[in-house]
C-alpha cells in the first residue's frame, strides 16, 4: 500500500510540474499608462505586453498574472523610445581629436537611457577613415542603439583645419563605407566648413545620392555668408536635414528669422513643404529663443527634436532631450507633436521605420514619462528665460524588451530572478 501511495504521489507531481513552471505570456506588462504613439494615432489608456524583445499586445485589462514583471504606469505617459538624431558619442582619449575619438564627446549610456532615449545618432564624429574605431569602441559596447551620420571628411569631426580640408571629403569612399555598414550608418554630415564655397555641401549630397541616404548639414562660418535659401532650394534634396535650425550665431550664418523685423523668412516654410527636414540640434550655442519663438508662431515647427549632446552642452542650457521637449511644448507645440518629433519623425528621417512606434510586433523600445507640475525656468545660451508649469521626467526606459532604467523602482518585481 505504501508503495502504491508513493508511486501515485510521484505521478501527481509529474503531472502538476508543467503547470508550476508554465511560461508566462509576457516578459513585461506595462499597466494602465496613457499610450502616445503618433505613428499609429494612439492617445489613450492601454496596457502593453512585451515578449522576447517585441511588443506582443496592446489592449485594455490585460491580466497581470500573465507577466513576469509588471510596470505600473498609472498617471504616466507611455511613448516609443525617444530618438535623438544629433549627438556626439564618439568619445575617446586622443588629443587634438575634438568629437572624433576625443575628450569632447560622451559615452552614450550615461546620457541617453535615463532620459528615455533608446537610439542616438552620432552626428559626424566619424568619417570613413575612423568609422571602424567608432564601431569597435562605442557602437559595439553600448546598450543604447548607436547609429551614425558619417562625416564627409574622412578624419571625421576633428575640428580646425581637418574640417576645412576639401581633399579629405570623398563622396565615393564615404558612400562605400556607409553601404558596408548600412546597419549602423544612416547618412552623411557636413559640419563646421567655413569657406564661401558650395563644393563641400555638394560632396556630402553626392555621398547621399550614391548610398541612397540623407544628408544633415551644420551650415555656417562663411564670410560673406552663403544663402540658406539657395541651400534649401538648389543643393539639398527632399529628405535632407538642416540642423541648428533656431540658432543665431552672430552673423556666422544666415538666420531663419530676420533679426531686424523679427519675421520668419517666407522661403523657410516653402522649403519645409518641399521636404527639407528642420532639426533642432540644440547644442551649447545653437539655439536662441529669439529665433524659436517667432519661428514657431509663424508655423515653423521642428520636424525633429535633438540635443547636439557633447561636453559643452550637457550642463549648459541644453540639459537633455526631455528638457528640450519641455521647451517646445511650452512654446506652443502639443504633447503629441512633441512626442512625434522625438520618435516617429526622426525614425522616418533616418530611414529606420522599424523604430519610433508601438505597433504590435515592433521592437520594444519604450519610454515611460511623467509630466511634472510646478514652476520651472527654461533659458538659452544668452540667458533669455521663459517660465513654465510642466516638465518631462523619465520614470522607466525599456530597450529591446528589457528595463534599462527605472527611476523609482516602478517594476514589480524590480529584478526578475
C-alpha positions in Angstrom: 0.0 0.0 0.0 2.8 2.4 0.9 4.5 1.6 -2.4 1.3 2.4 -4.3 0.9 5.8 -2.4 4.5 6.7 -3.2 4.1 6.0 -6.9 0.8 7.9 -7.0 2.4 10.9 -5.4 5.3 10.9 -7.9 2.9 10.6 -10.8 0.8 13.5 -9.4 3.8 15.8 -9.0 5.0 14.9 -12.6 1.6 15.9 -13.9 1.5 19.2 -11.9 5.1 20.3 -12.6 4.4 21.7 -16.2 1.7 24.0 -14.7 4.0 25.2 -11.9 6.7 26.0 -14.5 4.5 27.3 -17.2 6.0 30.1 -19.3 4.4 33.5 -18.7 2.7 35.1 -21.7 4.6 38.3 -21.2 8.1 39.2 -20.0 6.9 42.7 -19.1 3.5 44.2 -18.8 3.1 48.0 -18.8 -0.2 48.6 -17.0 -2.5 51.5 -17.2 -0.4 54.2 -18.8 -1.6 56.7 -21.4 -0.1 55.4 -24.6 1.0 58.2 -27.0 2.0 56.7 -30.4 1.8 59.4 -33.1 2.7 57.0 -35.9 -0.5 54.9 -35.1 -2.6 57.9 -34.0 -2.9 56.4 -30.5 -3.5 58.5 -27.4 -5.4 56.5 -24.8 -5.0 54.4 -21.7 -3.8 51.0 -22.8 -1.7 48.1 -21.4 1.3 46.9 -23.4 2.5 43.3 -23.2 6.2 42.6 -24.2 7.7 39.2 -25.1 11.1 38.3 -26.4 12.1 41.9 -27.1 8.9 42.8 -29.1 5.6 44.3 -28.4 3.2 41.3 -28.3 -0.1 43.0 -27.5 -1.7 46.4 -26.9 -5.1 46.3 -25.2 -7.2 47.0 -22.1 -7.4 44.9 -19.0 -4.5 42.5 -19.6 -4.2 40.2 -16.6 -1.1 41.0 -14.6 -0.7 37.3 -13.6 0.4 36.6 -17.2 3.6 38.7 -16.9 6.9 38.0 -15.2 7.3 41.7 -14.5 4.7 44.4 -14.2 5.3 48.2 -14.5 2.5 50.3 -13.0 2.2 53.3 -15.4 -1.0 54.8 -13.9 -0.8 58.6 -14.5 2.2 58.3 -16.7 2.8 58.6 -20.5 4.0 55.6 -22.4 5.7 56.5 -25.7 8.1 54.9 -28.2 11.7 55.1 -27.1 13.0 58.6 -27.9 15.3 59.0 -30.9 18.0 61.7 -30.7 19.4 62.2 -34.3 22.1 64.7 -33.3 24.5 63.7 -30.6 28.3 63.3 -30.2 29.2 60.0 -28.7 32.5 59.1 -30.4 34.2 59.6 -27.1 37.9 58.7 -26.7 41.2 59.8 -25.2 43.2 61.2 -28.1 44.5 64.7 -28.1 43.5 67.1 -30.9 40.5 64.9 -31.9 37.6 67.0 -30.7 34.4 65.0 -31.4 36.2 62.2 -33.2 37.6 59.8 -30.6 38.4 62.7 -28.4 37.6 64.2 -25.0 34.6 66.4 -26.0 32.3 63.6 -27.0 30.4 61.5 -24.4 29.7 57.8 -23.7 26.1 57.3 -24.7 24.7 55.1 -22.0 25.4 57.7 -19.3 23.3 60.4 -21.0 20.6 58.6 -23.0 18.7 55.8 -21.2 17.9 57.9 -18.1 16.1 60.4 -20.4 14.1 57.9 -22.3 16.4 58.0 -25.3 16.9 54.5 -26.7 18.5 55.5 -30.0 21.1 58.2 -30.6 22.8 59.1 -33.9 26.4 60.3 -33.7 26.3 63.3 -35.9 29.5 63.4 -37.9 32.1 62.3 -35.3 33.4 59.5 -37.5 34.4 59.7 -41.1 35.1 56.8 -43.4 38.7 56.6 -42.1 37.7 56.4 -38.5 34.3 54.5 -38.5 35.9 51.1 -37.7 37.3 52.6 -34.5 33.9 54.2 -33.6 32.1 50.9 -34.2 34.5 48.8 -32.1 34.9 51.2 -29.2 31.4 52.7 -29.0 28.7 51.1 -31.1 29.5 47.5 -30.2 29.9 48.4 -26.4 26.8 50.4 -25.8 23.4 49.3 -24.6 21.9 52.4 -26.3 21.3 51.8 -30.0 24.1 54.0 -31.6 23.9 54.9 -35.3 26.0 57.3 -37.4 25.8 60.1 -39.7 29.2 59.6 -41.4 31.2 62.8 -41.8 32.1 63.7 -45.4 35.6 64.4 -44.0 37.5 61.2 -43.8 39.1 62.2 -40.5 35.7 63.0 -39.0 34.9 65.9 -36.7 38.4 66.6 -35.5 37.9 70.4 -35.7 40.1 73.2 -37.1 41.8 72.6 -40.4 40.8 69.0 -40.6 37.2 70.0 -41.2 38.3 72.6 -43.9 40.2 70.1 -45.9 38.3 69.5 -49.1 40.8 67.0 -50.3 39.7 64.7 -47.4 36.0 65.0 -48.5 35.5 61.8 -50.5 31.9 61.0 -51.6 32.8 57.6 -53.1 34.8 56.3 -50.1 32.1 57.7 -47.7 29.3 56.0 -49.6 31.2 52.7 -49.8 31.7 52.7 -46.1 28.1 53.5 -45.5 26.9 50.7 -47.7 29.3 48.3 -46.0 27.9 49.2 -42.6 24.3 50.1 -43.5 23.1 48.5 -40.3 24.8 51.4 -38.5 25.2 54.3 -40.9 22.1 56.3 -41.6 23.5 59.2 -43.7 26.2 61.8 -44.1 27.2 65.0 -42.3 28.8 68.3 -43.3 29.9 70.3 -40.3 31.8 73.4 -39.5 33.1 74.2 -43.0 33.7 78.0 -43.1 34.6 78.7 -46.7 32.4 80.6 -49.1 32.1 77.5 -51.3 29.3 75.1 -52.2 31.6 72.2 -53.1 31.6 70.6 -49.6 27.8 70.6 -49.5 27.6 69.1 -52.9 30.1 66.4 -52.0 28.1 65.4 -48.9 24.9 65.3 -51.1 26.7 63.2 -53.7 27.6 60.7 -51.0 24.0 60.6 -50.0 22.9 60.1 -53.6 25.4 57.2 -54.1 24.3 55.4 -50.9 20.6 56.3 -51.0 20.8 58.1 -47.7 20.0 61.6 -46.3 22.5 64.3 -45.5 22.5 66.5 -42.4 24.0 70.0 -42.7 25.6 72.0 -39.9 25.9 75.1 -42.1 27.8 78.3 -41.4 31.0 80.1 -41.0 31.4 81.6 -44.5 32.3 85.2 -44.9 30.2 86.5 -46.6 27.5 84.0 -45.5 26.1 81.6 -48.0 22.4 81.8 -48.8 20.2 79.4 -46.8 17.5 79.8 -49.5 19.9 78.6 -52.1 21.0 75.7 -49.8 17.4 74.6 -49.3 16.2 75.0 -52.9 19.2 74.2 -55.1 21.6 72.0 -53.1 19.6 69.8 -50.6 17.1 67.2 -51.6 13.7 66.4 -50.1 14.6 64.3 -47.0 17.9 66.1 -46.3 18.2 67.7 -42.9 19.1 71.2 -41.8 20.3 71.2 -38.2 20.7 74.1 -35.7 17.5 75.5 -37.2 16.9 78.0 -34.4 20.4 79.3 -33.9 21.7 82.9 -34.1 25.5 82.7 -34.4 26.4 86.4 -34.5 26.5 86.6 -38.3 28.4 83.4 -38.9 25.4 82.1 -40.9 22.1 83.4 -42.1 19.2 83.1 -39.6 15.7 81.8 -40.5 14.1 84.7 -38.7 15.1 88.2 -39.9 16.7 89.8 -36.8 15.6 93.3 -37.8 11.9 92.6 -38.5 11.6 89.5 -36.2 9.7 87.8 -39.0 10.3 84.3 -40.4 11.7 84.4 -43.9 8.9 83.1 -46.2 11.1 80.7 -48.2 11.8 78.7 -45.0 8.2 77.3 -44.8 8.3 76.7 -48.5 11.5 74.6 -48.0 9.8 72.6 -45.3 6.8 71.9 -47.6 9.4 70.9 -50.3 10.6 68.2 -47.9 13.6 69.7 -46.2 13.7 68.4 -42.6 14.3 71.0 -39.9 16.2 69.7 -36.9 16.7 71.4 -33.5 20.3 70.4 -32.8 20.2 72.5 -29.6 23.9 72.2 -28.5 25.8 74.6 -26.4 25.4 77.6 -28.7 23.0 76.6 -31.4 19.6 77.6 -30.0 18.0 81.0 -29.4 14.6 81.7 -28.1 14.6 84.9 -30.2 14.7 82.7 -33.3 12.5 79.8 -32.0 9.6 81.8 -30.6 8.8 83.9 -33.7 9.5 80.9 -36.0 7.0 78.7 -34.1 4.4 81.4 -34.1 4.8 81.6 -37.9 4.3 77.9 -38.2 7.8 76.5 -38.5 7.7 73.6 -36.0 10.8 71.4 -36.0 10.4 68.1 -37.8 12.9 66.5 -35.3 14.0 67.5 -31.8 17.6 66.7 -31.0 20.2 67.6 -28.4 23.6 68.0 -30.0 24.9 66.3 -26.9 28.6 66.9 -26.0 30.6 68.1 -23.0 29.9 71.8 -23.9 26.1 71.4 -23.9 25.2 68.7 -21.4 25.4 71.0 -18.3 24.6 74.3 -20.1 21.1 75.5 -21.2 20.5 72.3 -23.2 20.4 69.7 -20.4 18.9 66.7 -22.3 16.2 65.6 -24.7 13.4 65.9 -22.2 14.3 69.5 -21.3 14.2 70.5 -25.0 10.9 68.7 -25.4 9.6 70.7 -22.4 10.7 73.9 -24.0 9.0 73.3 -27.3 5.7 72.2 -25.6 5.9 75.5 -23.7 6.4 77.4 -26.9 3.2 76.0 -28.4 3.7 72.5 -29.7 1.1 70.0 -28.5 2.1 66.9 -26.5 1.5 64.7 -29.5 3.6 66.9 -31.8 6.5 67.0 -29.3 6.4 63.2 -29.0 6.2 62.7 -32.7 9.2 65.0 -33.3 11.2 62.8 -30.8 10.0 59.4 -32.1 8.3 58.7 -35.4 9.6 61.7 -37.3 13.3 61.1 -36.5 12.8 57.4 -37.3 11.5 58.3 -40.8 14.2 60.9 -41.2 17.0 58.3 -40.7 15.0 55.7 -42.7 14.5 53.4 -39.7 10.8 52.6 -40.0 11.1 49.7 -37.5 11.7 52.3 -34.7 9.7 55.1 -33.3 6.3 53.4 -32.8 4.5 50.9 -30.6 2.8 48.7 -33.1 2.3 45.0 -32.2 5.3 43.2 -33.5 7.6 46.3 -33.2 10.9 46.4 -31.3 10.0 47.1 -27.6 11.9 50.4 -27.2 9.7 52.3 -24.8 9.9 55.5 -22.7 7.6 55.9 -19.7 7.4 59.6 -18.8 5.9 61.7 -16.1 4.8 65.3 -16.6 5.9 67.2 -13.5 3.8 70.1 -12.4 5.3 73.1 -10.8 7.3 76.3 -11.5 10.1 75.7 -14.0 12.6 78.0 -15.7 14.0 77.4 -19.2 16.8 79.5 -20.6 19.1 79.7 -23.6 22.8 80.5 -24.1 22.1 84.2 -23.8 20.2 84.0 -20.5 16.9 84.6 -22.2 14.4 82.8 -19.9 10.8 81.6 -20.1 8.8 80.1 -17.3 6.6 77.1 -17.5 4.4 74.9 -15.3 5.2 71.5 -16.9 8.3 69.5 -17.4 9.0 65.9 -18.7 10.8 63.4 -16.5 11.7 59.8 -17.3 10.4 57.1 -15.0 11.3 54.0 -16.9 13.2 53.2 -20.1 12.8 49.8 -21.9 15.3 49.0 -24.6 14.7 45.9 -26.7 12.3 44.4 -24.2 14.5 44.9 -21.1 14.2 47.5 -18.4 17.4 49.6 -18.6 16.4 52.5 -16.4 13.9 52.6 -13.5 14.0 55.9 -11.6 11.7 54.9 -8.7 11.6 51.1 -8.8 8.3 51.1 -10.7 8.7 47.5 -11.9 7.4 44.6 -9.8 9.5 42.7 -9.1 12.3 45.2 -9.7 14.6 42.3 -10.8 13.4 39.1 -12.3 15.3 36.1 -10.9 
